[in-house]
Each structure stands twice: as structure tokens, then as C-alpha cells.
Amino acid sequence: MLRAVGFTPRRIALLILGEGMATGLLGAALGVLLALPLIDQGLGRFVEENMGGMFPHFRVPWQTSVQALLLGLLLGALAAALPAYRALRLRVVDALRRVG
């Protein structure tokens, strides 16, 4: 429909890539926000106290959180790459004929 109302194939591909990256980043951010209090204040202390020999320091460093966010962004872009490429190659007539 976007092609039919005048959007360029490049713009549609960028929209698809942006949506994939936003979804990946949102999922990674949710995971980091849930992991930080769970590990640093909850489970981490329990593991350190009861299994101190195996896990003397059970925390989530900030570098790991940043890496998780970047990886979520990258995986979102990779997941959206094929649909974005297909949207680039789709003609308006073919897009309007498709049902789902």
C-alpha cells in the first residue's frame, strides 16, 4: 500500500529495517532492565553466598549490558534484512495483488 501511495522502495526498506532494529533494541533493553535488578540485587547475592567457590562475583557489568543492547540492535537489523530486500524488489502491481 505504501508503494501505491508514492513511497519509494528505498524508503519502505528503511522503514522495515528501522522497525526491526527498534524491536530488537526494545527486546534487548527489556532483558537488560529485568536482568540488572534480578541478578545484582536478587539472585546474585544468593549465588555468591551459597556457591561462592564457583561464582565468587555474580554480577552484570555495564559492558555486558551495552553489548547486549548492541547485539539486540544487530539481530533486529539482520532479521529485517530479508523482508527489506524483498520490499525493494516488489513492484506496485504485485504488491497490490498479494493478500497476505
Summary of the structure (lengths in Angstrom):
residues: 100
radius of gyration: 20.9
end to end distance: 12.3
largest distance: 65.6
contacts: 255
relative contact order: 0.20
helix: 76%
strand: 0%
